[in-house]
Amino acid sequence: MYARVNKFLCVENDDCPGYASVTWFGAPEYPFDHPIVTRVTLNGHDLNRKYGCIIKITQIDPSPVMVECPERVGGAYHMMRDSGYDTRRLLV
């Protein structure tokens, strides 16, 4: 899953090293059947309801990404990590 970090936060006297306010993208799709290029939309409402908009920074896998201009129809974005790769759960 991908999210844009809006702001980093900290809470005094809290054991957690910090939190992030995030805006979720929609669930990723892999249009080329491999986890290198990801297609996402701006509609992350389901993920926001499931995970919230404030998360621990220890839950973030920071990674610079390249973003292609949105599709003319549907407004989806294609994204690709500059390093590493996406991981997907396999249904067994």
C-alpha positions in Angstrom: 0.0 0.0 0.0 1.1 3.5 -0.7 0.5 6.7 1.2 1.7 10.3 1.0 3.1 11.6 4.2 1.6 15.0 5.0 3.4 15.7 8.3 5.5 14.0 10.9 4.4 14.2 14.5 5.7 13.4 18.0 4.1 13.0 21.3 5.9 14.0 24.5 6.5 11.2 27.0 5.6 8.6 24.4 7.8 5.5 23.7 7.0 5.6 20.0 9.7 7.5 18.0 7.0 9.4 16.1 3.9 9.3 14.0 3.0 10.4 10.5 -0.2 12.0 9.1 -0.8 10.2 5.8 -3.2 10.3 2.8 -3.7 6.8 1.4 -3.7 6.0 -2.3 -6.1 3.3 -3.4 -5.1 -0.3 -3.2 -2.2 -1.0 -5.6 -2.7 -3.0 -8.8 0.1 -4.6 -10.8 -0.8 -4.2 -14.4 2.3 -5.9 -15.8 2.0 -9.0 -13.5 5.2 -8.1 -11.5 5.7 -5.9 -8.5 7.9 -3.3 -10.2 5.3 -1.0 -11.6 2.3 -0.2 -9.5 -1.0 1.5 -10.5 -2.8 3.5 -7.8 -5.7 5.9 -7.6 -6.3 8.8 -5.3 -9.3 7.0 -3.8 -7.8 5.6 -0.6 -11.0 5.9 1.5 -11.2 2.2 2.3 -7.6 2.1 3.5 -8.1 5.2 5.5 -11.1 3.6 7.3 -9.1 0.4 7.9 -5.7 1.9 8.9 -6.5 5.5 9.9 -4.7 8.6 8.8 -2.2 8.7 11.7 0.3 5.8 11.7 3.5 5.0 13.6 6.6 5.9 11.6 7.9 2.4 12.4 5.1 1.1 10.1 6.5 3.1 7.1 8.8 1.5 4.6 10.4 4.7 3.2 11.1 4.6 -0.5 11.6 7.2 -3.1 9.2 6.6 -6.0 8.8 7.8 -9.6 5.3 8.9 -10.5 3.9 9.1 -14.0 1.3 11.7 -14.9 -2.2 10.5 -14.2 -4.1 8.6 -16.9 -6.6 10.8 -18.8 -9.4 8.4 -18.0 -9.8 7.4 -14.4 -7.0 9.5 -13.0 -4.8 6.5 -11.9 -1.1 6.9 -11.4 1.7 4.5 -12.3 4.4 4.4 -9.7 7.8 2.6 -9.5 10.2 2.5 -6.6 13.7 3.9 -7.1 15.1 1.0 -5.1 13.7 -2.2 -3.7 10.5 -3.8 -4.7 6.9 -4.2 -3.6 5.9 -7.3 -1.6 2.6 -9.0 -2.0 0.9 -11.5 0.1 0.3 -14.8 -1.7 -3.0 -16.5 -1.2 -2.3 -20.1 -0.2 
